[in-house]
């Protein structure tokens, strides 16, 4: 099962197609994989906006789904943390941003560090990544391959639904 990055996992909603997909997988004993960095990003986004009841309710729901067994959190292990630091040192800034990206420069840099941690966690865990941001993750897959030639590649997939 691929690791869902934040661009995919943030689409989990109680009545959405992704949740139905995740529930089906859980019933088959194949929980959705989220990297710890994805859980942190989603929690941050929901908590930051909790004055809006929709976000407060979504945060409660997200906490419940994390406890339900439908989702498994892939940790940032020692090895993944080391790989993350290596990748960040080599590529401290994200590739040129998409013009549609309205986030501030600091927000894009934080997201880049999270993308690095997601890619590192997936690669160390021998999992692929499922993302809407294939450009960043293909860039990171190439960077990992350059550092560890012949050690397997990080596979990058589009969203499941």
N, C-alpha and C positions, 0 to 999 in steps of 0.2 A: 504494500500500500504506500503510495507516495506521501511525502510530508507536504501538507497544505501550507503555503505561505500566507501572510496576512491578507494579500489581495484576494485570495480565495476564501479563507476562513472567515473574513469579515462579512461574507455573504451568508453566513449561517443565521437563519431566522426560523422561529418555530413553525411557520407555515410555508417555508420556502422549499424549492427543489433540492438545494444542497442538504438541508436537514433531512429530507426524506431519503436522500442517497446515504447520508451518514447513518440514519436509523437502520436502513436495510443492511449496511455493512456490519453494524454492531450486532444485529440479529444473526449474522453469519459468522460471528466471532472475529471479525476483522475491523476493529475500531479505526477511526480516522486518526492519522498522526498529525499533531501540531508540534512545531518546535517551541521550546520554552520562550524564545524571543517573540513568537507570534502571540502566545498567550499574554505576554507582557504588553505588547502593542495594543491588542484589543482591549485588555483591561484598562490600560491608560486612557484610550479613547473614550470608553464608556464612562469611566470615573470622572474624567475631565468635564463631561457634559451631564453629570448626574442631576443637575438642577432641573433638567427637562425630564419629566416622569417617564418618557419613552426610553431614555438612556438608562435611567435608574432601573426600570423593569428589565431592560435588556441585560444589564450587568448581573442582576439576580439570576436570570435565565442562563446566561453564559456560565456562571458559577455552578449552576445545577447540571448543565450538560458536561462540564468538566468532571463532575463527580459521578455521572451516570454510567460510565463504561462505554459510551458511544465515541469517546475521544481519549486518545492516549497522548500524553505529553512527552516528547522526545527531549531529554535533558541536554544542557550544554555541558558535556563531559570535559574532563581535563584535556583530552586530545582535541576536541572540537574548539575549546577555548584557545588552545595553542595555535591551531590552524586559523582561527578567527583573527588572532593578533598578527600572525604572519601576513594574511591577506590584507588586513587593514594597513599594515606597514608598507606593503607593496602598492596598494591602491587606496590611499587615504580618502580620496574623493570619489563620489559616484560618477559613472559615465555621464556625458552631457545629458541634462534633463530634457524630458519631453516638454514641449512648449505648453501642453495642456496641464502640466503639473503646477498647481497653484500654491503649493506649500512653500514656506519660507526656506531660505538656504540652510539655516540650522535644522529645520525639520527634515529636509531632504538628507542631510548628513546623518542624523540619528536613524532615519529609515535605512540608509545605506549600511550602517553598522549592524542593524537588525537583519538585513538581507544577508550580510556576511555570516552572521551567527546561524541563521537558518540554513544557508548552504553548507556551512561547515558541519553542523549537527547532522544534516541529512547524509552528507558524504561519509562522515565517520561512521554513521549508523548503517551504511550500505543501502540507503533508500534514495529514491528519486524525489524531485521537487515538483509540485503541482502549483502553477502560478499564472497570473494574468500578465506579469511583468517578465516575460521570457527574455527580454534583452539583457536586463541586469543579471539574471541567473545564468544565462549562456556565457556572459562575460566572466562571471565567477567560476563557472565550470571550466572554462579555458584556463583561468588563473590557477585553479587547483591542479589541472593536468600539467601545467608548466612546472609547478613545484614538485609534483609527484608523478613523473612520467611512468607509464606502464602500471600504475596502481589502480586503474579503474577510473571511469569518468562519472561525473555527476550528471545524471539524466534529468532533463528539464521537460516537463509535460504541461499542456494546457489544462484549464479547469475540467473537472470530470463531467459537469453538466452545464 
